[in-house]
Amino acid sequence: MAPLLTGQEVAKHNTRESCWIIVHGNVYDVTEFLDDHPGGSKIILKYAGKDATAEYEPIHPPDAITANLPKEKHLGPVDLSTVAKVEVRITDEEKARLKNVEARPPLSEILNLHDFEAIARQVMTKNAWAYYSSAADDEITNRENHAAYHRIWFRPRVMRDVTTVDFSTHILGHPTKMPIYITAAALGKLGHPDGELNLTKAAAKHGVIQMIPTLASCAFDEMVDAAVPGQVQFYQLYVNKDRNITKKLVQHAEARGIKGLFITVDAPQLGRREKDMRMKFTDDEPHAQKGDAGVDRSQGAARAISTFIDPGLSWKDLDWFRSITRMPLILKGVQCWEDALEAYDRGLAGVVLSNHGGRQLDFARSGIEVLVEVTRELKARRGLSFPNEKFQLFVDGGVRRATDVIKAVALGATAVGIGRPFLYAFSSYGYEGVDHALNILHEEFTMNMRLIGARNLGEIVPEMVDASNIGSHIVSVPGDELYNSNYVDMQHAKLRKAPSAAKL
Ligand SMILES: Cc1cc2nc3c(=O)[nH]c(=O)nc-3n(C[C@H](O)[C@H](O)[C@H](O)COP(=O)(O)O)c2cc1C
């Protein structure tokens, strides 16, 4: 066996002309890869000759480097005892954050999904919070996604013996204990070292389906390997300009047992998420550098990782998808009835009415509003009724309560995707957080099914909701101050006193 490389040897290769880095105890010669790195060369050069694992980990699947670098550039393991530690300066801000982590309330004090967000805001790193919470432009659509549910009210039925209620159903023919699924969100390890695996585990325990993202921080195979026998997973696909790469991903997903392919169609270019972008204006990285292979890192984590997405994707590509896979195809990000109808006419298995959590086109309407027009027009034009097994409608964006989901089901959705709440749950509490979030939803479902008078999802019918105001786009203005000043805000779960502070 060749002798281990030493840290001193690696440290000599710290220039653009010869650039070695260490990731997970192995040395890689990335000199020729610098200009092909989707996140730009500058970030790699910052770690030239050093251990880059901590920076690499949250934003790449573990196999990204081995898969993208030719074998001869894998230089072998390094003796980690000889590698100088990359100095981490703990700022006052970071100290305050760590205190907040210590002061998290126990999960028993987390009463709803909003609570996770309130705690996450205080315990996540600034970068992670910015990436997860940000949305496009003025974030109007982001807020509208949730607000739209406030324009739908219930018409409950009574006297129906609701001793037992059952809210299980099927998505694309696969059972789920609740009419929800965990939707795809990139970069899980920004929030927690176990990243998306927290979701895989919790989905198994609760009998719900996880949609695995193309841009997960965990390796695809890790998430499939972590699933329990029979656990159903879907795959979210960003279509690569290089169709061979896409073909490989899709066929690998199918071979590993993935049950549905959700092709994201609302992101030919990633939206400008300004909170995320502002995170890049740090002292050591004041602006994008010339010669950084055209990648402007001031655009935030999202843009840096997404330059491969093909803006040329079109309806014509669907035949090609059919030629490479037998998985059901669903378009994720449909935003009007015309495109839903086209998807139906072209024989797809369904559509997700979504605006990507408000992260793409600002002033895109909420999925729940689009649902109302899609069911109306597909009924009028093709005689369809919903929920419909052959062509399933899904909605995501702004869902925070079981009542939101029940409204969507009443209006014809098969199931609803939930994104940020689960990210905030694992960012604040790891796996237990996601477990608790799903318990909360379960309890909310049981209670609200009883209160609306439905024993199963089939009994949740359009007549149980009044959605007549769904299209009223009320612009919220800062103030009816007389009203607002009388209103006492609801309170979120609160941090506890940090133990150290309590002793003083
Ligand atoms: C941090 C974050 C990352 C996301 N990453 C992806 C992605 O990689 N692919 C995708 O199709 N949608 C992605 N989405 C959109 C979600 O799948 C979903 O449409 C949205 O989060 C739903 O809104 P909600 O977060 O209010 O539940 C992401 C959303 C968030 C918040």
The ligand as a MOL file (V3000), in Angstrom:
LIG
                    3D

  0  0  0     0  0            999 V3000
M  V30 BEGIN CTAB
M  V30 COUNTS 31 33 0 0 0
M  V30 BEGIN ATOM
M  V30 1 C -35.2340 25.4980 1.2420 0
M  V30 2 C -36.0860 25.0160 0.1080 0
M  V30 3 C -35.4930 24.2850 -0.9040 0
M  V30 4 C -36.2710 23.8170 -1.9570 0
M  V30 5 N -35.6740 23.0570 -2.9170 0
M  V30 6 C -36.4240 22.5690 -3.9360 0
M  V30 7 C -35.8230 21.7460 -4.9230 0
M  V30 8 O -34.6300 21.4620 -4.8740 0
M  V30 9 N -36.6140 21.2980 -5.9350 0
M  V30 10 C -37.9480 21.5980 -6.0040 0
M  V30 11 O -38.6250 21.1710 -6.9330 0
M  V30 12 N -38.5460 22.3620 -5.0620 0
M  V30 13 C -37.8210 22.8430 -4.0370 0
M  V30 14 N -38.4190 23.6060 -3.0800 0
M  V30 15 C -39.8760 23.8670 -3.1500 0
M  V30 16 C -40.6600 22.8370 -2.3510 0
M  V30 17 O -40.6380 21.5770 -2.9580 0
M  V30 18 C -42.1220 23.2640 -2.1940 0
M  V30 19 O -42.6500 23.6060 -3.4450 0
M  V30 20 C -42.2990 24.4160 -1.2110 0
M  V30 21 O -41.3370 24.3500 -0.1980 0
M  V30 22 C -43.6720 24.3850 -0.5830 0
M  V30 23 O -43.8560 25.4670 0.2490 0
M  V30 24 P -43.6750 25.4410 1.8540 0
M  V30 25 O -42.2080 25.4610 2.1050 0
M  V30 26 O -44.3650 26.6940 2.2810 0
M  V30 27 O -44.3430 24.1960 2.3830 0
M  V30 28 C -37.6610 24.0890 -2.0070 0
M  V30 29 C -38.2430 24.8280 -0.9740 0
M  V30 30 C -37.4710 25.2790 0.0820 0
M  V30 31 C -38.1350 26.0640 1.1780 0
M  V30 END ATOM
M  V30 BEGIN BOND
M  V30 1 1 1 2
M  V30 2 1 2 3
M  V30 3 2 2 30
M  V30 4 2 3 4
M  V30 5 1 4 5
M  V30 6 1 4 28
M  V30 7 2 5 6
M  V30 8 1 6 7
M  V30 9 1 6 13
M  V30 10 2 7 8
M  V30 11 1 7 9
M  V30 12 1 9 10
M  V30 13 2 10 11
M  V30 14 1 10 12
M  V30 15 2 12 13
M  V30 16 1 13 14
M  V30 17 1 14 15
M  V30 18 1 14 28
M  V30 19 1 15 16
M  V30 20 1 16 17
M  V30 21 1 16 18
M  V30 22 1 18 19
M  V30 23 1 18 20
M  V30 24 1 20 21
M  V30 25 1 20 22
M  V30 26 1 22 23
M  V30 27 1 23 24
M  V30 28 2 24 25
M  V30 29 1 24 26
M  V30 30 1 24 27
M  V30 31 2 28 29
M  V30 32 1 29 30
M  V30 33 1 30 31
M  V30 END BOND
M  V30 END CTAB
M  END
